[in-house]
């Protein structure tokens, strides 16, 4: 593995995320799946494998692809709006969502899906060359390649590049603390708001995700936004949406942005219709009615669904069409130009909107190349 010789912070950290069992197996302690592995056996995530007394990450330094995206696509609406982010993922996942939109990557058992590669230093250098403000770990869940993500985060921070995690938040407490301490921002997929939904549709549990959300909000400096994909007749009831919004307000705070996004039939859930725009509008209104200040809709255009409003004077501060910003009314510190109120988030001098583009980048040659 490319990172073994370096004995990087990430790889050293990973050696502590396991413990031996009395029957000869080794338990992976990275996430709540608690995979118990024999020699050369991989975990449910497909990319963590036992070798001797250690569980190794088999995808270190490899990726399913790199792209330059708008930061709003993560989605992050309060983290340096309009900026570019260098995005990448690996293979595998520690959840088993029936509605997965990236199933060809996240459920791949083949490392041949990892067609590109880059060292942490190359990624940081590429982000700077392409004028990206941040690097995002996305497409599949970065907690399963935590060692690589931590190494990349160190390299990025050394050169002034920020880091972003797009994750389902399914991770144990010890690695969670180290992982999110290395992230400048995170969007956590809160898949639904019932244990039954998580069990039936994700093969997971809700409670660890709620623990992750509370940790990020109250015990880290990582900026937090939340996304919930609303699936017809699964997690879109008014009662469940109301309970979710109340929990976010009461446990995390009114200023945590919440994104409701539209489902489209995919993977093993092709028998459901796409989410109606009316459902997203209703969910947004429920959030606002329960005191949340910033509730957004995505994947379907709805009135004001992408607009950021001042929580004090009500002025439209950031107007979006898709991922493109058409109007921006904040100073470089995130204060409303009309009333001076501070908007929750992370802001810098606005340099314009990257818009709705998505630009693939190839790195395997050692130099970034845009086809």
C-alpha positions, 0 to 999 in steps of 0.5 A: 500500500502506498501509505505504509512506508510513510507511517502517516498520522492517518495510518498510525491512527487506523491501527488503534481502530480494532481489537482482538476477540477470543476466537481469533477474529479481529474486530474493526472498531471504526464504525458501528457495524463492528465487523469481525474478521478472519485473516484476509477477510474484508469488512462490509465496507469492502475496502478494509481488510485484515492482515495479521494483527491489523486492519488495513485500508486497501484503497489508500491513495486511489480514487474512483475519480476527481472533479471540480464542483461548486461547493453548493453541490455538496450541498454546503450553502454557508461555507464559502459560497460560490467557491470551487471544491476538488471532489473525490471518493474511493469505493465501498460503503459501510451502509447498505442503502436501498436508494443509493444514488452512487451504488456503482461506486459505493457497492463495488467489490472491485478495486478496478473502479479506482481508476485514478490515484494521488498522494495527499501532497498531489491533491493539495497541490492540485487544489491550489493549481485549480484555484479550489478553496477546498477538497471534498471527500465525497461520492462514497462515505469518507469515514471508511477511508479515514486514514487516507482522508486524514493524510489528505487533510494534513497536506491540505491544511499545510498549504491553506486548503480547507477540507470537506466531508460528505458523510452519513456520519456512521462512525464510532466515537474514538475515530469520530473525534479525530476525523471531524477535528480534521474537517473544516466543514461537513454535510451529514446525510440524516437518512430519516428519523426513525430506527425502523427506516434506518434498519429497513432501508440502510442496514444501519441504526439512527442513534450513532448518526445523531451522536455524530451530529451532536459531536460535530456541532458541540465538540468540534469547530467543523461547520455542519449542514444536514441533508435528508433525502425524502423518499415517498412512503418511506421517510416523508410523513409530516410526523417524521419530518416534524420530529426531525426538524424539532430535534435539529432545532432543540439539539443542534440549534436553529442556525444549522442549515437543513437541506431536503432533497428529492429522491429519484428511483435508483438501485434497489428502490425503483418502485417508488416515484420521484419526490414531488416538489410539493413534498419538499416545499411542505418539509421546508415550511415545517422546518421554518415553522419549528424555528429553523432559520435556514431550510433548503430544497434540492434536486427539484426547483422550488420557490426560494428553495435555494435562497439564503435569507437574513435571519434578522431583517429577512433580506435575500442574501444569497440567491441561487438558481441551481448551484449558480449564485445570481445575487450576493449581499454579504461582506467578507465576514458574512454580515448582511449588507442591509442590517449588519447581522452575522450569518451563521457559516464560514465566509471569505471575500466573495469572488463570484460563482463557479455555477453549475459546472462539473469539471473532471480532472485526471491526476494519475500522470502526476499533473492535473489534466482537464479533458 
